[in-house]
Amino acid sequence: GSTGYGNTGIVPSSVLSLNSTHISCYIRTNNDNSSRVNMGTNNASAANSLSIQAYPSVFLSVGINGTVANTNSAGGVNGMMLTNRTGSATGSANCARNGSVITSGMGASTGLSANALALMARNNNGTVDMFSLSEYAFFTVGDGLTNTQIANLYTAVQAFQTARGRQV
């Protein structure tokens, strides 16, 4: 809804690693635009962003313990969108759609948000905003993944969604 969201209680600066983190969401129908976020948190001025913002066209904006990067999500933005970091340097972060890496070389990590990760919205320095209107079927948060692990996670999630008749 217009103000509904999920408060994970996961505060990145308390429980996640600066240089080994991933988040993902499985989007069934995408009804969002540039004023909506699929999941996210950041400190003041969007610093230390951990977020996924997929627009219905083919645009994907992601943050992974640093600044936000924008990319073209070839093939659309429904399905499993994932952003991932496995090191501190520029190039150690990537994002994937449906198990395939679509961009890499995102900026260096700068810090972890001190605000809880929100699902279907963004926690902007303690104020939840940018509420999503999309339909979701799955979210993940955890350590950074190799490209093989990204593909394997997608395969497992897709099998789960297919078994329930809600795959995209």
N, C-alpha and C positions, 0 to 999 in steps of 0.2 A: 504494500500500500504506500501511500504518500509519506507516512512517517514510521512505518514498520521496519524493524531491522533486528539482527541478532547480535547480542553482546557476547562475544566469546569469553571475555574475561582474560584473554591471552594478552599480556603486556609484553611486547617484544623485548624491551630493555631488561626485563626480569627473567624471561624463560627461553628466548631464542638466541641464536648465535649470530654475531655481526657478519661473519663470513661463511656461514653455512645455513641457509634458510630457503624454504620454498613455500609458496601458497598457491592454491588452485581453486577454481570453481567450475562446476559443470552447468553450463547455461542451456536450458531447454528452449526457451524462447526469449529473444533479446528485444526488449521494448525501451531501451535506454537511449540517452543522447549525452552530449558533453556535460550536462549538469547532473549526471547520475554516476555512481560508482558501484561496482559489483562487490567489492570487499576492500577495506583499507583502513589505515591509520597513519597519522603523521603528527609531528610537532608543529610549532608555530611556523608560518610562512611555507608550509608544505615540506619542511626539512625532514630528513630521515624517513621518507615515505616508504611504506610497504603496502602496495595497492595493485588492484587490477581494475581497469576501466575500459570496457569493450563497447564500442558504439555499433549500432546495427549495420552500418555499411561494412567497412572492412578495416576500421581503425582500432588500434589497441594502444592504450597508454598504461604503462606499468612502472611501479617503483619497487626497488628491492634494496632496502637499507641505504638509501641515498636519494639522489634526484630522480625525477620522473623521466622516462624515455618513451618516445612515441614510435610506433612501427605500423606497417601495413600487414594486416592479418589475412594473408591470401586464403581465399575460400570462405570468408565470413567469420563471424564471431559466435556462432552457436557451437556447443560441444564443450570440451574440457580446455580451459585456458589456464596456463600455469606460468608463473614467474619464479626465477630460481637464481641463487647465488651459491658459488662453491669456493670463493676466494675473495681477497680484498681488492685486487687490481682491476683496472678497466679491462673488460674482456672476460671476466670470470662470472658474469651474469648473463642470463639468456631468458627468453620466453618461448613457450611452446603452445601449439594448438593441436589437440587430438593426438598427443604423443610425439609430434614432430617439432623439432626446434625451428622456429621461424625467424628469430633474430638473436644475435649474440653481440658481444662487444659493448654492452651497456656500461655506464660509468662506474668508477670505484665506489666502494662502500664508504659511507661517512658517519653512520651512527644508527642506533635503533630507536624507534619511537617509544616514548614513555606513556603512551595512551593505548588502551585496549583495542584490539583488532575488532572492527565491526563487519558483520556480514550484511550484504544488501544495502550498504551505505558506507560512509567514510567517517571515522572519528577524527575530526579536525581539531587537534590540540585540546581535546576534552569536550568538544561540541559535535554531536552527531549531525551530519548533513548529507546532501547529495544522495537521497534515498532512491534505491533502484525500483523499477517497475517490472523487471524481468522475472522469469520463472526459473528456479534452480532445482537441482536434484542431488548435489553433492558438493562438499567443500573439503579441502585438506590444508593442513599447516604442519610444517615439520622441517627437518634438516635439509640441506642442499642435496640435490640429486645429480647423478651422472646422466648422460643422454640415454643410456640403456635403462636406467631406473625410471626415467621419465616415460619412456615407451612402455615399460612393463607396468607402471602405475596406470597409465591410460588403458592398457589392455584389460587389466583387472577391473577398473571402474566401468569400462564399456561393457564387459561381460555382466557385471552386476546390474547395470541399467537395462541391458537387453533382457535379462531374466525377468525384469519387472515391467517390460514393455514400455519403457520411457526413454530409450536411447535416441540420440540425434545423429 
